[in-house]
Amino acid sequence: MQYPSNIRIVKVPCIGTIGAIHILKALENGADGVCLVGCSEGKCEYSSGNYRARKRVQYVKNLLGKLSIEKERLEIYNISAGEARKFCEVAREVTETVRSLGPIPLKTKAISNSKEE
């Protein structure tokens, strides 16, 4: 089983530790999309980490909308560690969605601003 090679995996103990700032920094630093993948809802080792992560994702999606950036650039999935096939399918779907959206406007603006200087 393989997932797209352009995906960068960052392992964390729990997706509940990922704050809005981490997601925004990933986008600012060149990611065209961010996908959080954590344990199944209700089965979090850290009690409610995946619920906190879902709320943060919704918060950041609202921010992206206000910045006229497509909300589809950010997704969250609950996949158990034993569902490698499902992870690969989700990875391909997310990659195709982000590819269809094109480069993130933040990156395009940053490149054009640096050329002007």
Secondary structure, 3 states (H helix, E strand, C coil): CCCCCCCCCCCCCCHHHCCHHHHHHHHHCCCCCEEEEECCCCCCCCCCHHHHHHHHHHHHHHHHHHCCCCHHHEEEEECCCCCHHHHHHHHHHHHHHHHHHCCCHHHHHHHHHHHHC
